[in-house]
Structure formats: C-alpha cells, structure tokens
Amino acid sequence: MPFETKEALLVWLIGFFAEKFHHHAILKGGMVLRLLESPRSTNDADFVFVPYESRKDLQQQVRTALDGVADLRWSDRLDSRAWRLSVHHGGQSAQVEITVAEECASFAISTGPLARTHGLPGSVVRAMDLSVALSNKLAAWNERHLWRDVLDLWFLHSVRRTPLDYPTLDARLENVVARRGKPKRMTRQDLAQSLRRTASGITREAVEQELSDTLPPGDLVGIEVRLATALGRLAQELAPGK
C-alpha cells in the first residue's frame, strides 16, 4: 500500500490503532487538530493508552499488531516520558509517541474528511477531550515556549472556542518542569503574566522562523497578530482584569 505523503501514513496509522485497540487508544496532539481542520502540519501521531499503569503492560500488544502488517518496518526507543516508535510503510516514514494513563477524557471523531484527501477510507477514533488538550498544551508552552504550541493554542482557544479545563491546568502548574532548573510551582496569575510578556514581545521574524515548515506560506501573513491576540485572550481568562 503506497502512501504519497507522510500525512497519508499518519492517517492510516491512527485508523490502524483505532481498529486494533478501539477506545483504549486515545489520539492527542497535532493529528487531532488536523482532523479538526487546523492548517498546521505534523510529523507524528501521539496516543495515550488507557487504562494502563505502565507502558510495559502495553508493549507486547502493540508489537504484535505492528508485526502483523506485511511490509511494515518499525523500531522503538523508551525514554522517561514516552515510548517512541519509528514506522516505515508504503514508502513513507512517521513517528508514533505512546504514553499511558489510568483514565483520559475523550470523544469520538471521524478521520473521513482528512482521509478522503489522501484516497483512504475513514475511520472513527477516540481523541483527547479538547479542554484537557488545551490545558495540557498551555502547560507545555509554559515549559518550552515554542511558537508551534502558541499556534495550537490559537486554534483551540480562539478558533474552536475551547474552554480551559482548570483541574488539568492547575495540576500541571503544581509541578512545572522548566528547560533549566528544578521543577517549581506557578499560579494562574504567574502564567498570565508570562503570556502577556510573550504577546508584547512577539515578532513576525521569530514566528516565521519556527513555523515556516509548519504552515502554508500564505497562512504566515499576519500570523504574529493572531498569536498575540490568542495569548492575550488566554491571559485575560486566567487573570481577568489584570
């Protein structure tokens, strides 16, 4: 089965995991946003598998499923955060990232509209609840300050009008893992101040440098204004009137 693009392979992969693992495989990250018609591209498919306490409880099942696909090659590595798979199939390569949890709020979504653009059949998959996804994305931005995270925040909060899930966000703020230094606790007000500082200092050059391979060229025009507005709206929701 040849795939013309990496995204086509990713669409096939998320359908494959849905078929093999049903509601246990919950899609998260950029591919969920692509299914919701976000313009940004992504290089991997991220899953959280439930209900599992350890990745070891899942690994043999995933290995057996992948080994059962003719002409599919894969390799893997474990780190402290995730089980990462490199999958090669149909002339394309893509990454799959797997974490586990005892529970994860989710909803059903069809891959049909995106799948049809690649000549593939659609399937129904489980995706992480969007409010939980938004809160985790905001916490991720707080830890690594990437513009692609801000792009996702803009899409979820400003375009999709997704509300924050405060229990998820507050739990992440209790243990902020920064790039440097020890984990620390932050308040919503601290986070709001950081969002406002970033919004006030945003430049088109900085955003385009990181997102030029992620967005179509036409979508980069005025992107700094949209992202600054999104950051300001989130800051206002976190700390109204500040």
Buried (B, 14 or more C-beta within 10 A) or exposed (E): EEBEBBBBBBBBBBBBBBEBBEEBBBBBBBBBBBBBEBBBBBEBBBBBBBEBEEBEEBBEBBEEBBEEBEEBEBEBEEEEEBBBBBBBBBEBBBBBBBBBEEEBBBEEBEBEEBBEEBEBEBBEBBBBBBBBBBBBBBBBBBBEEEBBBBBBBBBBBBBBEBEBBBEBBBEBBEEBBEEEEEEEEBEBEBBBBBBBEBBEEBEBEEBBEEBEEBBEEEBBEEBBEBBBEBBBBBBBBBBEEE
